[in-house]
Amino acid sequence: MKQSLLLVFLLLTSILLSQHNNEFFNNGALVFVSAGEEVHVLGDVHMTGATATLTNNGLIKTQGNSYSDNLFQQRGTGTYLIENSNVNIGERQFIEGSYAVRGGQGLVGVNSGAFYNLELANDQGIVYLVSSVSSLTAGQNLVADVVNQVDFNPAGAPLLNRIITHDIGLTGAITYPANGSNYSSVFGVFNAAPSLVPLANNTVSLNGAMTGVDNGYIQGRFRRAISSAGGIYGFVLGVEPAAAGMQRGMQYSRMNFTANNYDVVTGYFQSASPNTGGSVVECSGNTINYWGGADHGEWVYRDYSGGAGTGDYDLTVWPQDDNFIIATVWVITKDNTLQGTANGCGPSPIGLSRSGFNSLTNGSGFSEFGLAAPISALPIELESIKAVGVKDHINVEWKVASEINLSHYELERSEDGFSFDYASTTQAQGNSQSLLIYDYDDYDVRYFTEYFYRLKSVDFDGSYDYSPIVSASIANSNLSFSADAVSVYPNPTMDDFVISITVNENVDLGIKILNALGQLIQQKDIEISNGKSILPIDSYDWTPGVYFIEITDKYSERTITKRIIKQ
């Protein structure tokens, strides 16, 4: 029969406040949790001392923080669950000390405080790693490793969690480093099985443009044990927030190893490495002269062997929301040079691969991987483009510093920011080195609807480039609220979301939520007061897809429509 050991002295149903004093404290004992047994800890867990050993073959569930030193040992094939469903609700949870394999793969179960299975269910969506012990390797504090699997969203968890390998303190404002090299701790997976199997329930988006969607990744430093036989290993790592000129979120990469002796590979993302390799002929005769490190970032790896590791590998990268130039040829760089297989290039930075790399290096000789491309003579030098809502139309204006063999401009419009349709054509001067100003007035617009615009510059030979996307809307000043005062977030959403509405007087609103087929999902009437109102919406049972939120002012009968994506 399943047994449960509850290390608390209060009824769960009566505890709605922070509890860090009902602790599980072990300063040198041998603790054994049998298969089928459960240990529930409302407070913190402390494991310290050279003789402190935890053999967990069951389940340990803690609603506080976890502390250890670099002497504590952990064994067994059980699960360690971090959650705050009964107490410490809304609080930060962290792992501090050395729940880690203190060395390479050979020290798993020998000099190791690592978890076997780790499950993350903090209601803030984050579990922090806090370094508090002396440096163990290459200036890094190894805080936590998992021998078998980490689950970012176990059954019943409120939302996906990510791991942040940095000390942010218990309270107060949170400041994250923009560069992975400045994160103080490391999280590792010592299951040498390839693929993403040891990392359960993460969301890896492979289209390169999903800011705010990726979850279940390691923000900061992440290491993986690599099989000597090789295989494909995904690194779900990134930084947040981003430095200027680089985007936030997961910067997914994948390494495909042949037979090797790298043992353990650590990766992180670096936001501002210059990646300046000069001008090189590659990619079947293209002159590579754009090196995209400073405006997006680079992936950095090292191996545990101290630079002695050998074996070929391929690298594939998925830049998140890149700021790169428009180019049709791309190549992965290594340490500011072109290495690997000659002419191993691709048409896009998203999902770009290159093979034939070898010899990761340690210390100051980090292997840095960035992206490069050829810069060609663009048909225009676009100085600016903007869209402005006027009384009854939207004005789109673009300024051009120069034109080279340019035929015309095609303005395209969208109501969702993804699918664009033709709006108008404007003839170009053709060739000019003077400042030119063009504009277009779009009268085919509705109140309280946001419209997105992009400019297609078409050359005489049919080639073209797109401008950045701009947007605007118009509002009727006689109404009490506008589209700009209504927002829906998070968008896209995995679970619940909120509608935020700001009005300057009391209004009666009708809210309808429709699916992509126009079928009614939810409907409600509400009265909101002057100021800002937050309306929570439960979308847990919705089928993934696109939904439309219609908000109608019953007095004016004007309707604002917002779009949300359920994943």
C-alpha positions in Angstrom: 0.0 0.0 0.0 1.2 3.5 -0.8 2.5 5.3 2.2 2.8 9.0 2.8 5.2 10.8 5.2 3.9 14.4 5.8 6.6 16.6 7.5 4.2 19.3 8.8 2.4 20.1 12.0 -0.5 22.1 10.6 -3.5 21.2 8.5 -3.0 22.0 4.8 -6.4 23.5 4.5 -5.7 26.1 7.1 -2.4 27.3 5.6 -2.7 30.2 3.2 0.4 32.1 4.1 4.2 31.7 3.6 5.7 28.8 5.5 9.5 28.4 5.6 9.7 27.1 9.2 8.3 23.6 8.8 11.6 22.3 7.5 13.2 19.0 6.6 16.6 19.4 8.1 19.4 16.8 7.7 22.9 17.7 8.8 24.6 14.4 8.4 22.1 11.5 8.6 21.2 8.8 6.2 17.6 9.3 4.9 15.8 6.6 2.9 12.5 7.0 1.0 11.2 3.7 -0.3 9.4 3.2 -3.6 5.8 4.2 -3.3 6.4 6.5 -0.3 5.9 10.2 -0.3 7.5 12.9 1.8 5.6 16.2 1.8 7.5 19.3 3.1 5.6 22.5 3.6 8.8 24.4 4.4 12.4 24.3 3.2 14.7 21.3 2.7 18.3 21.4 4.1 20.9 18.7 3.2 24.4 19.3 4.6 27.4 17.5 5.8 29.8 14.8 4.6 27.7 12.0 6.0 24.4 13.4 4.8 23.0 11.0 2.2 19.5 11.0 0.7 18.3 7.8 -1.0 15.0 8.7 -2.7 13.2 6.0 -4.5 9.7 7.6 -3.9 8.5 11.2 -4.1 9.7 14.2 -2.2 7.5 17.2 -2.6 8.7 20.6 -1.2 6.8 23.9 -1.1 9.8 25.8 0.1 13.4 26.2 -1.0 16.1 23.5 -1.2 19.6 24.0 0.4 22.7 21.8 0.3 26.4 22.0 0.5 29.1 20.4 -1.8 29.4 17.4 0.6 25.9 16.2 0.5 25.2 13.0 -1.5 21.9 12.0 -3.2 21.0 8.6 -4.6 17.9 6.6 -5.7 15.5 6.7 -8.7 12.7 8.8 -7.2 11.2 12.2 -8.0 11.8 15.6 -6.4 8.9 18.0 -6.9 9.1 21.7 -6.4 5.7 23.4 -6.0 3.9 26.0 -4.0 0.2 25.0 -4.3 -0.7 25.1 -0.6 1.8 27.6 1.0 4.4 30.1 -0.2 1.9 30.9 -3.0 3.2 33.6 -5.3 6.7 33.4 -3.9 10.0 32.7 -5.6 11.4 29.2 -5.1 15.0 28.3 -5.5 17.7 25.6 -5.3 20.8 26.7 -3.5 24.1 24.9 -3.0 25.3 21.9 -4.8 22.6 19.5 -5.9 25.0 18.6 -8.7 27.3 16.0 -10.2 30.7 17.4 -9.1 32.6 16.4 -12.1 32.0 14.5 -15.4 29.8 11.5 -16.2 32.1 9.2 -14.2 31.1 10.8 -10.9 27.4 10.3 -11.2 26.5 8.5 -8.0 30.1 8.9 -6.7 30.5 12.6 -5.9 27.0 13.7 -6.6 24.1 15.5 -5.0 22.1 15.4 -8.2 18.4 14.7 -8.5 17.2 11.6 -10.4 13.9 13.1 -11.6 13.1 16.8 -11.0 9.6 18.3 -11.5 9.0 22.0 -11.6 5.6 23.5 -10.6 6.1 26.9 -9.2 3.1 29.2 -9.8 5.3 32.0 -11.0 6.7 29.8 -13.8 10.3 30.0 -12.6 12.7 28.0 -10.4 16.0 29.8 -9.6 19.4 28.3 -9.0 21.4 30.2 -6.4 25.1 29.7 -6.1 26.5 29.7 -2.6 29.5 27.3 -2.6 33.0 27.8 -3.8 33.8 27.6 -7.5 33.9 24.0 -8.7 35.0 24.3 -12.3 36.1 27.0 -14.7 34.7 29.8 -12.5 31.2 28.4 -12.4 29.1 27.2 -9.4 27.4 24.0 -10.3 24.1 24.2 -8.5 21.8 21.4 -9.8 21.9 18.5 -12.1 19.4 15.8 -13.1 20.4 12.2 -13.7 17.3 11.0 -15.5 14.7 13.7 -16.5 13.5 17.2 -15.7 9.8 17.9 -16.3 9.0 21.6 -16.8 5.2 21.0 -16.6 4.2 17.9 -14.6 0.5 16.9 -14.4 -1.5 19.4 -12.5 1.1 22.1 -12.7 -0.4 25.6 -13.2 2.0 26.6 -16.0 5.3 25.8 -17.7 8.3 26.6 -15.6 11.7 27.6 -16.8 15.0 27.5 -14.8 17.1 30.6 -14.3 20.7 30.0 -13.3 21.2 33.2 -11.4 21.0 34.5 -7.9 18.2 37.2 -7.7 17.5 37.4 -4.0 14.4 36.5 -2.1 12.6 39.8 -2.5 12.8 43.1 -4.4 13.3 43.9 -8.1 14.8 41.2 -10.3 17.7 42.0 -12.6 18.9 39.4 -15.1 22.2 39.5 -17.0 21.8 40.1 -20.7 24.6 37.7 -21.5 24.7 34.0 -20.6 28.4 34.3 -19.5 27.3 36.4 -16.6 24.8 33.9 -15.1 26.4 32.6 -11.9 25.2 29.0 -11.9 24.7 25.9 -14.1 21.9 23.5 -14.6 22.7 20.1 -16.1 21.1 16.9 -17.4 23.3 13.8 -17.0 21.1 11.4 -18.9 23.3 10.9 -22.0 20.3 9.8 -24.1 20.1 12.0 -27.2 17.2 14.2 -28.3 15.0 16.1 -25.9 13.7 13.1 -24.1 15.4 14.0 -20.8 13.7 17.4 -21.0 10.0 16.8 -20.7 7.2 19.3 -21.5 9.2 22.2 -23.0 8.0 24.3 -25.9 10.5 24.5 -28.7 9.4 26.8 -31.5 11.3 26.2 -34.7 10.0 29.1 -36.9 12.4 31.6 -35.4 9.7 34.3 -34.6 7.8 33.3 -31.4 8.7 35.9 -28.8 6.9 35.2 -25.5 5.9 31.6 -26.5 8.9 29.5 -25.7 8.8 28.1 -22.2 10.4 25.2 -20.3 14.0 26.3 -21.1 17.1 27.2 -19.2 17.8 30.9 -18.9 21.5 31.2 -18.5 23.9 28.2 -18.4 22.9 24.7 -19.4 25.0 21.5 -19.7 24.3 18.0 -21.0 26.1 14.7 -20.8 27.1 13.5 -24.2 27.3 9.8 -25.2 30.6 8.7 -26.5 28.7 7.0 -29.3 27.3 10.4 -30.4 23.8 11.5 -31.2 21.6 14.6 -31.6 21.4 16.8 -28.5 19.1 19.8 -28.2 20.1 22.8 -26.0 17.0 24.6 -24.7 18.8 27.8 -23.5 18.5 31.5 -23.9 18.5 34.8 -22.0 15.9 37.3 -20.8 15.6 40.2 -21.0 17.7 40.9 -24.1 20.4 43.5 -24.6 19.8 46.3 -27.2 19.5 44.9 -30.7 18.7 41.3 -29.7 15.5 39.6 -28.8 14.4 37.7 -25.7 13.5 34.1 -25.1 14.8 30.7 -26.0 17.6 30.6 -28.6 17.4 26.9 -29.5 20.3 25.0 -30.9 21.1 21.4 -31.6 24.3 19.5 -31.9 24.7 16.2 -33.8 27.8 14.4 -32.5 29.7 11.5 -34.1 31.9 9.2 -31.8 33.6 11.5 -29.3 35.0 12.0 -25.9 33.5 15.4 -25.0 31.8 13.9 -21.9 29.8 17.0 -20.8 29.1 20.1 -22.9 28.0 23.4 -21.4 26.2 26.0 -23.5 24.9 29.5 -23.1 23.8 32.4 -25.3 25.9 35.6 -25.6 24.1 38.8 -26.7 26.9 41.2 -27.9 29.9 39.2 -29.2 31.1 41.1 -32.3 31.6 38.1 -34.7 33.7 40.1 -37.1 35.4 37.9 -39.7 36.2 40.3 -42.5 35.4 39.4 -46.1 35.5 35.7 -47.1 34.5 33.9 -50.3 32.2 30.9 -49.4 28.8 29.4 -50.1 29.7 28.6 -53.8 31.3 31.9 -54.6 29.5 34.4 -52.4 31.4 37.1 -50.6 30.6 36.7 -46.9 30.9 40.2 -45.5 28.1 40.5 -42.9 28.8 38.9 -39.5 25.7 39.0 -37.4 26.9 38.7 -33.8 26.4 42.1 -32.4 22.8 42.6 -33.6 21.5 39.2 -32.5 24.0 37.2 -30.5 26.0 34.0 -30.5 25.9 30.5 -29.0 28.9 29.5 -26.8 29.9 26.0 -25.9 32.7 24.3 -24.0 33.4 20.7 -23.0 34.2 19.4 -19.5 37.4 17.7 -20.7 39.2 21.1 -20.5 39.5 21.4 -24.3 40.9 18.0 -24.9 37.7 16.6 -26.4 37.6 15.4 -29.9 35.0 14.2 -32.4 33.1 15.8 -35.3 29.7 17.3 -34.9 27.1 19.3 -36.8 25.3 22.4 -35.4 21.8 23.6 -36.2 20.5 26.9 -34.9 17.0 28.6 -34.6 17.6 32.3 -33.9 14.7 33.8 -31.9 13.2 36.9 -33.6 16.3 37.8 -35.4 17.4 41.4 -36.4 19.5 40.2 -39.3 19.7 41.8 -42.7 17.7 40.5 -45.6 19.8 37.8 -47.4 19.3 34.7 -49.4 22.5 32.9 -48.3 23.5 32.1 -44.7 26.4 30.3 -43.0 27.3 29.4 -39.4 30.6 30.8 -38.2 32.9 29.4 -35.5 35.2 31.6 -33.5 34.8 34.5 -36.0 35.9 32.3 -38.9 34.3 30.0 -41.4 35.1 26.4 -40.3 33.5 23.0 -41.0 32.3 21.7 -44.3 33.0 23.9 -47.3 29.8 25.5 -48.8 27.7 24.1 -46.0 25.2 27.1 -46.3 21.5 27.6 -46.3 18.8 30.0 -47.5 17.7 31.2 -44.1 19.2 31.7 -40.6 16.2 29.8 -39.2 17.1 26.1 -38.9 20.5 26.7 -40.5 23.0 23.8 -40.2 26.7 23.3 -40.8 28.8 20.1 -40.4 32.4 19.1 -39.9 33.1 21.0 -36.7 35.6 19.6 -34.2 37.5 20.3 -31.0 35.5 22.4 -28.6 37.9 24.3 -26.4 37.7 25.4 -22.7 38.8 28.5 -20.8 39.2 31.7 -22.8 39.1 29.8 -26.0 35.3 29.3 -26.0 33.8 28.1 -29.2 31.5 30.8 -30.3 28.9 30.1 -33.1 27.3 33.0 -35.0 25.8 33.6 -38.4 27.1 35.4 -41.5 25.8 36.3 -45.0 26.8 38.3 -48.1 25.7 42.0 -48.2 24.5 42.9 -51.7 23.6 46.3 -53.1 20.1 46.9 -51.9 17.6 48.6 -54.3 16.8 51.3 -51.7 18.3 52.8 -48.5 15.2 53.1 -46.4 15.6 55.9 -43.8 12.2 55.5 -42.0 8.7 54.2 -42.4 5.8 55.1 -40.1 2.0 54.7 -39.9 -0.2 57.3 -38.2 -3.9 57.2 -37.5 -5.6 60.5 -38.5 -9.3 61.4 -38.1 -10.8 59.1 -40.7 -7.8 57.3 -42.3 -4.3 56.0 -41.7 -1.3 57.7 -43.3 1.7 55.6 -44.2 4.9 57.6 -44.9 8.3 56.3 -45.9 11.6 58.2 -46.5 14.2 56.9 -48.8 17.9 58.1 -48.8 18.7 56.5 -52.2 17.3 54.3 -54.9 19.2 52.0 -57.3 17.4 50.6 -60.3 14.1 50.6 -58.4 10.8 50.1 -60.3 8.1 50.7 -57.7 6.8 50.2 -54.2 3.9 47.9 -53.2 2.3 48.7 -49.9 0.8 45.6 -48.1 -1.7 45.6 -45.3 -2.7 43.1 -42.6 -5.1 43.0 -39.7 -3.2 40.3 -37.8 0.4 41.1 -38.5 1.0 37.8 -40.2 -1.1 37.5 -43.4 -0.6 40.6 -45.7 -2.6 41.7 -48.7 -1.9 44.1 -51.5 -3.0 47.7 -50.7 -1.4 50.1 -53.3 1.4 50.7 -55.8 3.6 53.8 -55.9 6.0 54.4 -58.7 9.6 55.0 -57.7 12.1 57.6 -59.1 14.3 54.7 -60.2 17.7 56.0 -59.4 18.4 58.7 -56.9 20.9 59.8 -54.3 18.6 62.5 -52.8 16.1 62.1 -49.9 12.7 61.1 -51.3 9.4 61.1 -49.3 6.5 58.9 -50.3 3.1 58.5 -48.5 -0.2 56.8 -48.9 -3.6 57.5 -47.2 -5.6 54.4 -46.4 -9.3 55.3 -46.0 -10.5 51.7 -46.1 -10.2 51.3 -42.4 -12.5 50.8 -39.4 -12.5 52.5 -36.0 -10.6 50.7 -33.2 -8.9 48.1 -35.5 -5.1 47.9 -35.6 -3.7 47.7 -39.1 -0.2 46.5 -40.0 1.7 47.7 -43.0 4.9 46.7 -44.8 6.6 48.1 -47.9 7.8 45.9 -50.8 10.5 47.6 -52.8 10.6 46.0 -56.3 13.7 46.3 -58.5 13.6 46.5 -62.3 14.8 42.8 -62.5 11.9 41.7 -60.3 13.9 41.2 -57.1 12.4 42.8 -54.0 13.0 43.6 -50.3 10.6 44.1 -47.4 10.6 46.9 -44.9 10.0 46.5 -41.2 6.3 46.2 -40.2 4.5 49.3 -38.7 1.0 49.6 -37.4 -1.6 52.2 -36.5 -5.4 52.6 -35.7 -8.0 55.3 -35.6 -10.4 56.1 -32.8 -13.7 58.0 -32.6 -13.1 60.7 -30.1 -16.8 60.7 -29.2 -16.6 57.2 -27.7 -15.4 56.4 -24.2 -12.8 53.8 -25.1 -10.5 52.9 -28.0 -8.6 49.9 -29.4 -5.4 51.3 -28.0 -6.9 51.0 -24.5 -7.7 47.3 -24.8 -5.0 44.7 -24.6 -5.0 40.9 -24.3 -2.1 39.0 -22.7 -0.3 36.7 -22.7 -0.7 36.3 -26.4 -0.2 33.5 -27.5 -1.4 31.7 -24.4 -0.9 28.2 -23.1 -3.6 28.4 -20.4 -5.4 31.5 -19.0 -5.2 35.1 -20.2 -6.6 38.5 -19.2 -8.4 41.3 -21.0 -7.2 44.7 -19.9 -9.7 47.6 -20.6 -9.1 51.3 -19.7 -12.1 53.7 -20.0 -12.7 57.3 -18.9 -16.2 56.8 -17.7 -18.5 53.9 -16.6 -19.5 51.8 -19.5 -21.6 48.7 -20.2 -19.8 46.2 -22.4 -20.7 43.0 -24.2 -17.9 40.5 -24.7 -18.0 37.6 -27.1 -15.3 35.1 -27.9 -15.4 33.3 -31.2 -13.3 30.6 -32.7 -11.8 30.7 -36.2 -15.1 29.3 -37.6 -17.2 32.0 -36.0 -18.6 29.7 -33.4 -19.4 31.3 -30.0 -17.1 30.0 -27.2 -18.0 32.4 -24.4 -20.3 35.4 -23.9 -20.8 37.8 -21.0 -22.1 41.3 -20.2 -20.2 43.5 -17.8 -20.2 47.0 -16.4 -16.8 48.5 -15.8 -15.9 51.7 -13.9 -13.7 54.6 -14.9 -10.1 53.5 -15.0 -8.4 50.2 -15.7 -10.2 46.8 -15.4 -8.6 43.4 -15.6 -10.9 40.5 -16.8 -9.4 37.0 -16.4 -10.4 34.4 -19.0 -10.0 30.7 -18.5 -8.9 29.0 -21.8 -7.6 25.8 -20.4 -10.1 23.6 -22.2 -9.9 25.4 -25.5 -8.7 23.7 -28.6 -5.4 25.2 -29.9 -6.0 27.7 -32.6 -7.0 31.3 -33.4 -9.8 33.0 -31.4 -11.4 36.5 -31.7 -12.5 38.6 -28.8 -15.3 41.1 -29.7 -15.9 43.9 -27.1 -19.0 46.0 -27.8 -19.9 49.4 -26.2 -23.7 48.9 -25.8 -24.3 52.7 -25.9 -22.5 53.5 -29.1 -22.7 49.9 -30.5 -19.1 50.2 -31.6 -17.1 46.9 -31.5 -13.4 46.4 -30.9 -12.0 43.0 -32.0 -8.8 41.5 -30.6 -7.1 38.3 -31.8 -5.5 35.7 -29.5 -3.7 32.4 -30.2 -4.3 29.4 -27.9 -1.4 26.9 -28.1 
